[in-house]
Amino acid sequence: MYTMYRYDRPSRRGGGVLIAVRSTLASEELLFDESRNSEFLCVKLSFSDRSVYITCSYIPPSSEFPEYQNHLSAIQSILNKLSKL
C-alpha cells in the first residue's frame, strides 16, 4: 500500500506529477504558494532521527521564463523553511 501525493495539470488534459510513499512511512506533503502555479510537489519523510525531503517537478518543453521562475521560487521556499529548523 502507498500514500499518493499528486498534482495534476489544472489547465490541460493529462500530465502532472506524483510521488508514491510506502504507507508504513510517516510522510506529509509540504505546500507552498509558489508551487501552486507549476507542476511541483514536495513530500517530507520523517524518521526517528532525521527527515528527508523529496521533490518532483515537471517543466513542459518550450515553457516561458515565468514557469522556470515558479519552480525556482518553490525550491527557494523549501530551502528557507529548512534553514529555520
C-alpha positions in Angstrom: 0.0 0.0 0.0 1.1 3.5 -0.8 0.2 7.1 0.0 0.0 9.0 -3.2 0.8 12.7 -3.5 -0.1 14.2 -6.8 -0.5 17.5 -8.6 -2.5 17.3 -11.8 -2.3 19.9 -14.5 -5.1 22.4 -13.8 -5.5 23.7 -17.4 -4.6 20.8 -19.6 -5.7 17.2 -20.0 -3.2 14.6 -18.8 0.2 15.1 -17.2 1.1 16.2 -13.7 3.5 14.8 -11.1 3.2 12.1 -8.5 5.2 10.9 -5.5 4.2 7.5 -4.0 5.4 6.7 -0.5 5.0 3.3 1.2 2.2 3.6 3.7 4.3 2.3 6.6 6.5 5.5 6.4 5.5 8.8 8.0 5.0 11.3 5.3 3.4 14.6 4.6 3.1 17.0 1.6 4.5 20.4 2.1 2.5 23.1 0.4 3.9 26.4 -0.8 2.0 29.2 -2.5 4.7 29.4 -5.1 4.3 25.8 -6.2 0.6 26.0 -7.0 1.3 27.6 -10.4 3.5 24.8 -11.5 3.7 21.0 -11.5 5.7 20.7 -8.3 5.5 18.5 -5.2 7.5 18.3 -2.0 7.0 15.4 0.4 8.6 15.2 3.8 9.5 11.7 5.1 10.0 11.6 8.9 12.3 9.1 10.6 13.2 8.8 14.2 16.5 10.7 13.8 16.0 12.8 10.6 13.7 13.9 7.9 14.2 13.5 4.1 12.6 15.8 1.6 11.7 14.6 -1.8 10.6 16.9 -4.7 9.2 16.1 -8.1 8.6 18.7 -10.8 7.9 18.9 -14.5 8.6 21.8 -16.8 7.0 21.3 -20.2 9.2 21.8 -23.3 9.1 25.3 -24.7 7.9 26.8 -21.4 8.1 30.5 -20.9 10.5 32.1 -18.4 7.9 32.6 -15.7 7.4 28.8 -15.5 11.1 28.4 -14.5 10.8 31.3 -12.0 7.8 29.5 -10.4 9.9 26.3 -9.9 12.8 28.3 -8.5 10.5 30.1 -6.1 9.1 26.8 -4.8 12.6 25.4 -4.3 13.7 28.6 -2.5 10.7 28.3 -0.2 11.8 24.8 0.8 15.3 26.0 1.5 14.1 28.9 3.5 11.8 26.7 5.6 14.6 24.2 6.2 17.1 26.9 7.2 14.8 27.9 10.0 14.6 24.4 11.5 
